[in-house]
Amino acid sequence: MLVDFTREDCLPCKLMEPWLAELRKRHAGRIEILELDLDHPENREIARFFKVKSVPLQVYVDARGREVARGVGLATLQQMQSQLERLEFLGEDGRNGR
């Protein structure tokens, strides 16, 4: 799972929205990609759990719910795709690798 922490007033976060949408399209049914807006009170507890200090922040979570990597700041489509592949979240056959 990829969890992207964002805020409504964050320009880099807004720039990443189409890239996250593309990842969702490419990997539909294989990996969950969540965007959590920290301006919404219901997301603050999750942000505390992951110790979010700034946005944008991408947290890569394995099937057991453990954080295995994180990316701080603006991440391009290619960077996020590469991280998913590096972490073997996407198998060669397109299945969820973990």
N, CA, C and O atoms as CSV, one atom per row, in Angstrom:
chain,resi,resn,atom,element,x,y,z
A,1,MET,N,N,0.843,-1.165,0.000
A,1,MET,CA,C,0.000,0.000,0.000
A,1,MET,C,C,0.892,1.232,0.000
A,1,MET,O,O,1.936,1.272,0.650
A,2,LEU,N,N,0.452,2.228,-0.743
A,2,LEU,CA,C,1.112,3.531,-0.747
A,2,LEU,C,C,0.146,4.513,-0.117
A,2,LEU,O,O,-0.981,4.676,-0.586
A,3,VAL,N,N,0.590,5.173,0.954
A,3,VAL,CA,C,-0.220,6.197,1.607
A,3,VAL,C,C,0.459,7.530,1.361
A,3,VAL,O,O,1.610,7.737,1.748
A,4,ASP,N,N,-0.266,8.434,0.712
A,4,ASP,CA,C,0.245,9.771,0.418
A,4,ASP,C,C,-0.433,10.751,1.359
A,4,ASP,O,O,-1.650,10.934,1.309
A,5,PHE,N,N,0.365,11.382,2.224
A,5,PHE,CA,C,-0.160,12.398,3.131
A,5,PHE,C,C,-0.056,13.749,2.448
A,5,PHE,O,O,0.971,14.094,1.862
A,6,THR,N,N,-1.137,14.502,2.534
A,6,THR,CA,C,-1.253,15.746,1.793
A,6,THR,C,C,-2.000,16.790,2.621
A,6,THR,O,O,-2.521,16.487,3.694
A,7,ARG,N,N,-2.045,18.001,2.121
A,7,ARG,CA,C,-2.858,19.092,2.696
A,7,ARG,C,C,-3.468,19.862,1.535
A,7,ARG,O,O,-2.920,19.902,0.433
A,8,GLU,N,N,-4.590,20.459,1.803
A,8,GLU,CA,C,-5.322,21.211,0.777
A,8,GLU,C,C,-4.488,22.359,0.196
A,8,GLU,O,O,-4.572,22.636,-1.001
A,9,ASP,N,N,-3.687,23.025,1.030
A,9,ASP,CA,C,-2.937,24.205,0.593
A,9,ASP,C,C,-1.509,23.892,0.136
A,9,ASP,O,O,-0.690,24.803,0.012
A,10,CYS,N,N,-1.209,22.636,-0.110
A,10,CYS,CA,C,0.141,22.200,-0.475
A,10,CYS,C,C,0.271,22.098,-1.998
A,10,CYS,O,O,-0.313,21.206,-2.613
A,11,LEU,N,N,1.031,23.003,-2.597
A,11,LEU,CA,C,1.196,22.990,-4.057
A,11,LEU,C,C,1.875,21.713,-4.555
A,11,LEU,O,O,1.381,21.116,-5.512
A,12,PRO,N,N,2.985,21.263,-3.955
A,12,PRO,CA,C,3.577,19.999,-4.429
A,12,PRO,C,C,2.584,18.835,-4.348
A,12,PRO,O,O,2.584,17.952,-5.206
A,13,CYS,N,N,1.742,18.842,-3.314
A,13,CYS,CA,C,0.727,17.788,-3.174
A,13,CYS,C,C,-0.230,17.825,-4.366
A,13,CYS,O,O,-0.583,16.783,-4.918
A,14,LYS,N,N,-0.640,19.013,-4.752
A,14,LYS,CA,C,-1.550,19.172,-5.895
A,14,LYS,C,C,-0.891,18.691,-7.185
A,14,LYS,O,O,-1.546,18.080,-8.030
A,15,LEU,N,N,0.400,18.966,-7.338
A,15,LEU,CA,C,1.121,18.526,-8.526
A,15,LEU,C,C,1.160,17.007,-8.626
A,15,LEU,O,O,1.184,16.457,-9.727
A,16,MET,N,N,1.165,16.327,-7.485
A,16,MET,CA,C,1.269,14.870,-7.469
A,16,MET,C,C,-0.062,14.170,-7.747
A,16,MET,O,O,-0.066,12.990,-8.096
A,17,GLU,N,N,-1.179,14.858,-7.602
A,17,GLU,CA,C,-2.494,14.226,-7.750
A,17,GLU,C,C,-2.656,13.449,-9.063
A,17,GLU,O,O,-3.117,12.308,-9.031
A,18,PRO,N,N,-2.289,14.033,-10.225
A,18,PRO,CA,C,-2.451,13.262,-11.464
A,18,PRO,C,C,-1.532,12.038,-11.533
A,18,PRO,O,O,-1.885,11.033,-12.152
A,19,TRP,N,N,-0.371,12.117,-10.910
A,19,TRP,CA,C,0.551,10.984,-10.918
A,19,TRP,C,C,0.007,9.847,-10.056
A,19,TRP,O,O,0.117,8.676,-10.419
A,20,LEU,N,N,-0.580,10.200,-8.916
A,20,LEU,CA,C,-1.201,9.185,-8.064
A,20,LEU,C,C,-2.393,8.550,-8.764
A,20,LEU,O,O,-2.617,7.344,-8.661
A,21,ALA,N,N,-3.159,9.378,-9.482
A,21,ALA,CA,C,-4.300,8.848,-10.246
A,21,ALA,C,C,-3.810,7.881,-11.321
A,21,ALA,O,O,-4.440,6.852,-11.564
A,22,GLU,N,N,-2.704,8.203,-11.955
A,22,GLU,CA,C,-2.139,7.313,-12.980
A,22,GLU,C,C,-1.682,5.997,-12.358
A,22,GLU,O,O,-1.909,4.933,-12.935
A,23,LEU,N,N,-1.045,6.052,-11.196
A,23,LEU,CA,C,-0.631,4.819,-10.520
A,23,LEU,C,C,-1.841,3.962,-10.165
A,23,LEU,O,O,-1.810,2.740,-10.314
A,24,ARG,N,N,-2.908,4.609,-9.694
A,24,ARG,CA,C,-4.136,3.860,-9.384
A,24,ARG,C,C,-4.673,3.166,-10.626
A,24,ARG,O,O,-5.101,2.014,-10.571
A,25,LYS,N,N,-4.646,3.875,-11.741
A,25,LYS,CA,C,-5.140,3.318,-13.008
A,25,LYS,C,C,-4.260,2.149,-13.462
A,25,LYS,O,O,-4.771,1.096,-13.844
A,26,ARG,N,N,-2.956,2.335,-13.420
A,26,ARG,CA,C,-2.016,1.295,-13.865
A,26,ARG,C,C,-2.115,0.019,-13.034
A,26,ARG,O,O,-1.983,-1.088,-13.557
A,27,HIS,N,N,-2.344,0.185,-11.754
A,27,HIS,CA,C,-2.246,-0.948,-10.834
A,27,HIS,C,C,-3.571,-1.251,-10.138
A,27,HIS,O,O,-3.589,-1.766,-9.020
A,28,ALA,N,N,-4.667,-0.932,-10.798
A,28,ALA,CA,C,-5.998,-1.167,-10.218
A,28,ALA,C,C,-6.143,-2.631,-9.811
A,28,ALA,O,O,-5.861,-3.536,-10.596
A,29,GLY,N,N,-6.577,-2.843,-8.600
A,29,GLY,CA,C,-6.776,-4.196,-8.098
A,29,GLY,C,C,-5.520,-4.888,-7.622
A,29,GLY,O,O,-5.588,-6.000,-7.099
A,30,ARG,N,N,-4.359,-4.243,-7.793
A,30,ARG,CA,C,-3.097,-4.874,-7.390
A,30,ARG,C,C,-2.487,-4.234,-6.160
A,30,ARG,O,O,-1.862,-4.915,-5.347
A,31,ILE,N,N,-2.662,-2.934,-6.016
A,31,ILE,CA,C,-2.102,-2.232,-4.868
A,31,ILE,C,C,-3.045,-1.098,-4.500
A,31,ILE,O,O,-3.633,-0.449,-5.365
A,32,GLU,N,N,-3.175,-0.876,-3.220
A,32,GLU,CA,C,-4.022,0.205,-2.737
A,32,GLU,C,C,-3.185,1.470,-2.617
A,32,GLU,O,O,-2.079,1.448,-2.076
A,33,ILE,N,N,-3.724,2.570,-3.128
A,33,ILE,CA,C,-3.061,3.861,-3.043
A,33,ILE,C,C,-4.041,4.826,-2.395
A,33,ILE,O,O,-5.111,5.103,-2.936
A,34,LEU,N,N,-3.660,5.331,-1.230
A,34,LEU,CA,C,-4.530,6.227,-0.473
A,34,LEU,C,C,-3.931,7.622,-0.418
A,34,LEU,O,O,-2.716,7.779,-0.295
A,35,GLU,N,N,-4.776,8.622,-0.508
A,35,GLU,CA,C,-4.381,10.000,-0.254
A,35,GLU,C,C,-5.099,10.434,1.009
A,35,GLU,O,O,-6.328,10.400,1.068
A,36,LEU,N,N,-4.341,10.844,2.025
A,36,LEU,CA,C,-4.928,11.277,3.280
A,36,LEU,C,C,-4.622,12.752,3.499
A,36,LEU,O,O,-3.467,13.140,3.672
A,37,ASP,N,N,-5.663,13.559,3.488
A,37,ASP,CA,C,-5.553,15.004,3.673
A,37,ASP,C,C,-5.508,15.298,5.168
A,37,ASP,O,O,-6.442,14.971,5.900
A,38,LEU,N,N,-4.419,15.915,5.617
A,38,LEU,CA,C,-4.246,16.198,7.035
A,38,LEU,C,C,-5.156,17.314,7.523
A,38,LEU,O,O,-5.243,17.546,8.729
A,39,ASP,N,N,-5.833,18.008,6.622
A,39,ASP,CA,C,-6.794,19.024,7.030
A,39,ASP,C,C,-8.087,18.396,7.546
A,39,ASP,O,O,-8.907,19.085,8.152
A,40,HIS,N,N,-8.275,17.106,7.315
A,40,HIS,CA,C,-9.450,16.392,7.795
A,40,HIS,C,C,-9.120,15.748,9.139
A,40,HIS,O,O,-8.186,14.952,9.229
A,41,PRO,N,N,-9.884,16.087,10.192
A,41,PRO,CA,C,-9.575,15.579,11.539
A,41,PRO,C,C,-9.473,14.058,11.643
A,41,PRO,O,O,-8.692,13.551,12.447
A,42,GLU,N,N,-10.249,13.324,10.843
A,42,GLU,CA,C,-10.219,11.867,10.944
A,42,GLU,C,C,-8.885,11.265,10.497
A,42,GLU,O,O,-8.615,10.099,10.784
A,43,ASN,N,N,-8.059,12.029,9.809
A,43,ASN,CA,C,-6.770,11.522,9.334
A,43,ASN,C,C,-5.614,11.849,10.279
A,43,ASN,O,O,-4.503,11.356,10.084
A,44,ARG,N,N,-5.857,12.660,11.284
A,44,ARG,CA,C,-4.771,13.116,12.159
A,44,ARG,C,C,-4.179,11.996,13.014
A,44,ARG,O,O,-2.974,11.981,13.268
A,45,GLU,N,N,-5.008,11.073,13.454
A,45,GLU,CA,C,-4.479,9.972,14.263
A,45,GLU,C,C,-3.545,9.092,13.431
A,45,GLU,O,O,-2.508,8.647,13.923
A,46,ILE,N,N,-3.904,8.844,12.194
A,46,ILE,CA,C,-3.041,8.062,11.302
A,46,ILE,C,C,-1.732,8.808,11.077
A,46,ILE,O,O,-0.661,8.201,11.064
A,47,ALA,N,N,-1.819,10.118,10.900
A,47,ALA,CA,C,-0.615,10.935,10.705
A,47,ALA,C,C,0.291,10.868,11.931
A,47,ALA,O,O,1.511,10.798,11.789
A,48,ARG,N,N,-0.287,10.889,13.132
A,48,ARG,CA,C,0.521,10.759,14.355
A,48,ARG,C,C,1.195,9.384,14.401
A,48,ARG,O,O,2.365,9.271,14.767
A,49,PHE,N,N,0.449,8.349,14.029
A,49,PHE,CA,C,1.003,6.997,14.032
A,49,PHE,C,C,2.244,6.916,13.153
A,49,PHE,O,O,3.244,6.305,13.532
A,50,PHE,N,N,2.175,7.544,11.960
A,50,PHE,CA,C,3.301,7.507,11.024
A,50,PHE,C,C,4.294,8.652,11.241
A,50,PHE,O,O,5.245,8.805,10.475
A,51,LYS,N,N,4.070,9.455,12.285
A,51,LYS,CA,C,4.981,10.556,12.644
A,51,LYS,C,C,5.196,11.509,11.462
A,51,LYS,O,O,6.329,11.845,11.119
A,52,VAL,N,N,4.105,11.930,10.857
A,52,VAL,CA,C,4.155,12.862,9.728
A,52,VAL,C,C,4.541,14.238,10.248
A,52,VAL,O,O,3.883,14.792,11.128
A,53,LYS,N,N,5.618,14.780,9.689
A,53,LYS,CA,C,6.090,16.096,10.093
A,53,LYS,C,C,5.906,17.131,8.990
A,53,LYS,O,O,5.823,18.327,9.270
A,54,SER,N,N,5.842,16.683,7.742
A,54,SER,CA,C,5.645,17.596,6.625
A,54,SER,C,C,4.987,16.840,5.473
A,54,SER,O,O,4.983,15.610,5.437
A,55,VAL,N,N,4.442,17.591,4.551
A,55,VAL,CA,C,3.807,17.014,3.360
A,55,VAL,C,C,4.387,17.690,2.127
A,55,VAL,O,O,4.868,18.820,2.209
A,56,PRO,N,N,4.345,17.016,0.995
A,56,PRO,CA,C,3.842,15.669,0.803
A,56,PRO,C,C,4.791,14.635,1.398
A,56,PRO,O,O,6.005,14.824,1.479
A,57,LEU,N,N,4.170,13.537,1.809
A,57,LEU,CA,C,4.904,12.410,2.374
A,57,LEU,C,C,4.274,11.143,1.841
A,57,LEU,O,O,3.060,10.966,1.933
A,58,GLN,N,N,5.082,10.262,1.287
A,58,GLN,CA,C,4.602,8.969,0.802
A,58,GLN,C,C,5.151,7.893,1.734
A,58,GLN,O,O,6.359,7.794,1.952
A,59,VAL,N,N,4.239,7.089,2.279
A,59,VAL,CA,C,4.624,5.997,3.166
A,59,VAL,C,C,4.233,4.694,2.482
A,59,VAL,O,O,3.076,4.506,2.104
A,60,TYR,N,N,5.186,3.810,2.328
A,60,TYR,CA,C,4.970,2.505,1.700
A,60,TYR,C,C,4.798,1.487,2.824
A,60,TYR,O,O,5.676,1.328,3.673
A,61,VAL,N,N,3.659,0.802,2.818
A,61,VAL,CA,C,3.273,-0.098,3.904
A,61,VAL,C,C,3.109,-1.503,3.344
A,61,VAL,O,O,2.438,-1.699,2.330
A,62,ASP,N,N,3.720,-2.481,4.004
A,62,ASP,CA,C,3.599,-3.859,3.529
A,62,ASP,C,C,2.265,-4.477,3.936
A,62,ASP,O,O,1.448,-3.827,4.588
A,63,ALA,N,N,2.051,-5.715,3.557
A,63,ALA,CA,C,0.777,-6.400,3.802
A,63,ALA,C,C,0.492,-6.584,5.287
A,63,ALA,O,O,-0.657,-6.793,5.675
A,64,ARG,N,N,1.518,-6.509,6.113
A,64,ARG,CA,C,1.340,-6.652,7.562
A,64,ARG,C,C,1.107,-5.316,8.256
A,64,ARG,O,O,0.978,-5.260,9.479
A,65,GLY,N,N,1.053,-4.236,7.469
A,65,GLY,CA,C,0.810,-2.917,8.040
A,65,GLY,C,C,2.044,-2.212,8.543
A,65,GLY,O,O,1.946,-1.207,9.246
A,66,ARG,N,N,3.220,-2.733,8.187
A,66,ARG,CA,C,4.475,-2.124,8.624
A,66,ARG,C,C,5.010,-1.178,7.566
A,66,ARG,O,O,4.964,-1.471,6.371
A,67,GLU,N,N,5.514,-0.049,8.017
A,67,GLU,CA,C,6.168,0.883,7.104
A,67,GLU,C,C,7.484,0.272,6.645
A,67,GLU,O,O,8.292,-0.164,7.464
A,68,VAL,N,N,7.699,0.242,5.325
A,68,VAL,CA,C,8.938,-0.309,4.798
A,68,VAL,C,C,9.782,0.741,4.091
A,68,VAL,O,O,10.966,0.520,3.833
A,69,ALA,N,N,9.176,1.890,3.774
A,69,ALA,CA,C,9.920,2.975,3.142
A,69,ALA,C,C,9.068,4.230,3.204
A,69,ALA,O,O,7.857,4.174,3.418
A,70,ARG,N,N,9.731,5.364,3.013
A,70,ARG,CA,C,8.992,6.614,2.916
A,70,ARG,C,C,9.733,7.560,1.988
A,70,ARG,O,O,10.953,7.492,1.838
A,71,GLY,N,N,8.966,8.439,1.373
A,71,GLY,CA,C,9.513,9.469,0.509
A,71,GLY,C,C,8.988,10.812,0.984
A,71,GLY,O,O,7.782,10.990,1.147
A,72,VAL,N,N,9.887,11.749,1.203
A,72,VAL,CA,C,9.508,13.065,1.706
A,72,VAL,C,C,9.606,14.069,0.574
A,72,VAL,O,O,10.602,14.115,-0.148
A,73,GLY,N,N,8.569,14.868,0.426
A,73,GLY,CA,C,8.570,15.913,-0.590
A,73,GLY,C,C,7.952,15.442,-1.900
A,73,GLY,O,O,7.403,14.344,-1.993
A,74,LEU,N,N,8.054,16.285,-2.890
A,74,LEU,CA,C,7.493,16.012,-4.205
A,74,LEU,C,C,8.130,14.759,-4.802
A,74,LEU,O,O,9.354,14.656,-4.896
A,75,ALA,N,N,7.298,13.823,-5.199
A,75,ALA,CA,C,7.773,12.601,-5.852
A,75,ALA,C,C,7.105,12.515,-7.211
A,75,ALA,O,O,5.897,12.719,-7.330
A,76,THR,N,N,7.882,12.215,-8.226
A,76,THR,CA,C,7.334,12.087,-9.575
A,76,THR,C,C,6.676,10.721,-9.747
A,76,THR,O,O,6.870,9.812,-8.941
A,77,LEU,N,N,5.904,10.602,-10.805
A,77,LEU,CA,C,5.285,9.330,-11.152
A,77,LEU,C,C,6.356,8.243,-11.246
A,77,LEU,O,O,6.188,7.158,-10.689
A,78,GLN,N,N,7.436,8.524,-11.937
A,78,GLN,CA,C,8.501,7.535,-12.121
A,78,GLN,C,C,9.148,7.149,-10.795
A,78,GLN,O,O,9.456,5.977,-10.578
A,79,GLN,N,N,9.357,8.115,-9.908
A,79,GLN,CA,C,9.963,7.807,-8.616
A,79,GLN,C,C,9.073,6.882,-7.790
A,79,GLN,O,O,9.551,5.928,-7.177
A,80,MET,N,N,7.773,7.177,-7.780
A,80,MET,CA,C,6.860,6.320,-7.016
A,80,MET,C,C,6.745,4.938,-7.646
A,80,MET,O,O,6.717,3.934,-6.934
A,81,GLN,N,N,6.678,4.876,-8.976
A,81,GLN,CA,C,6.626,3.591,-9.681
A,81,GLN,C,C,7.880,2.774,-9.378
A,81,GLN,O,O,7.792,1.578,-9.098
A,82,SER,N,N,9.032,3.411,-9.435
A,82,SER,CA,C,10.295,2.723,-9.157
A,82,SER,C,C,10.349,2.207,-7.728
A,82,SER,O,O,10.838,1.106,-7.477
A,83,GLN,N,N,9.847,2.999,-6.798
A,83,GLN,CA,C,9.849,2.560,-5.396
A,83,GLN,C,C,8.931,1.349,-5.218
A,83,GLN,O,O,9.292,0.409,-4.511
A,84,LEU,N,N,7.765,1.355,-5.837
A,84,LEU,CA,C,6.866,0.202,-5.762
A,84,LEU,C,C,7.539,-1.050,-6.323
A,84,LEU,O,O,7.411,-2.135,-5.756
A,85,GLU,N,N,8.248,-0.897,-7.428
A,85,GLU,CA,C,8.958,-2.031,-8.027
A,85,GLU,C,C,10.121,-2.475,-7.147
A,85,GLU,O,O,10.327,-3.673,-6.951
A,86,ARG,N,N,10.881,-1.523,-6.616
A,86,ARG,CA,C,12.033,-1.840,-5.779
A,86,ARG,C,C,11.611,-2.605,-4.529
A,86,ARG,O,O,12.297,-3.526,-4.085
A,87,LEU,N,N,10.478,-2.208,-3.976
A,87,LEU,CA,C,9.970,-2.875,-2.777
A,87,LEU,C,C,9.253,-4.180,-3.095
A,87,LEU,O,O,8.774,-4.871,-2.196
A,88,GLU,N,N,9.183,-4.508,-4.376
A,88,GLU,CA,C,8.528,-5.721,-4.861
A,88,GLU,C,C,7.041,-5.741,-4.503
A,88,GLU,O,O,6.462,-6.803,-4.276
A,89,PHE,N,N,6.429,-4.549,-4.455
A,89,PHE,CA,C,4.992,-4.467,-4.257
A,89,PHE,C,C,4.266,-4.911,-5.519
A,89,PHE,O,O,3.106,-5.322,-5.469
A,90,LEU,N,N,4.959,-4.823,-6.652
A,90,LEU,CA,C,4.386,-5.218,-7.935
A,90,LEU,C,C,5.239,-6.344,-8.492
A,90,LEU,O,O,6.420,-6.144,-8.773
A,91,GLY,N,N,4.662,-7.513,-8.654
A,91,GLY,CA,C,5.408,-8.629,-9.221
A,91,GLY,C,C,5.604,-8.426,-10.705
A,91,GLY,O,O,4.938,-7.589,-11.314
A,92,GLU,N,N,6.526,-9.196,-11.300
A,92,GLU,CA,C,6.775,-9.096,-12.738
A,92,GLU,C,C,5.522,-9.393,-13.542
A,92,GLU,O,O,5.335,-8.859,-14.635
A,93,ASP,N,N,4.662,-10.249,-12.995
A,93,ASP,CA,C,3.445,-10.609,-13.712
A,93,ASP,C,C,2.318,-9.620,-13.437
A,93,ASP,O,O,1.183,-9.829,-13.864
A,94,GLY,N,N,2.646,-8.511,-12.702
A,94,GLY,CA,C,1.643,-7.499,-12.436
A,94,GLY,C,C,0.847,-7.704,-11.177
A,94,GLY,O,O,-0.002,-6.878,-10.844
A,95,ARG,N,N,1.100,-8.794,-10.462
A,95,ARG,CA,C,0.377,-9.033,-9.217
A,95,ARG,C,C,1.050,-8.293,-8.081
A,95,ARG,O,O,2.200,-7.864,-8.186
A,96,ASN,N,N,0.321,-8.153,-7.007
A,96,ASN,CA,C,0.880,-7.569,-5.811
A,96,ASN,C,C,1.957,-8.518,-5.293
A,96,ASN,O,O,1.661,-9.665,-4.959
A,97,GLY,N,N,3.179,-8.059,-5.224
A,97,GLY,CA,C,4.297,-8.911,-4.852
A,97,GLY,C,C,4.390,-9.181,-3.363
A,97,GLY,O,O,5.059,-10.135,-2.968
A,98,ARG,N,N,3.746,-8.383,-2.517
A,98,ARG,CA,C,3.822,-8.586,-1.062
A,98,ARG,C,C,2.460,-8.670,-0.482
A,98,ARG,O,O,2.314,-8.839,0.728
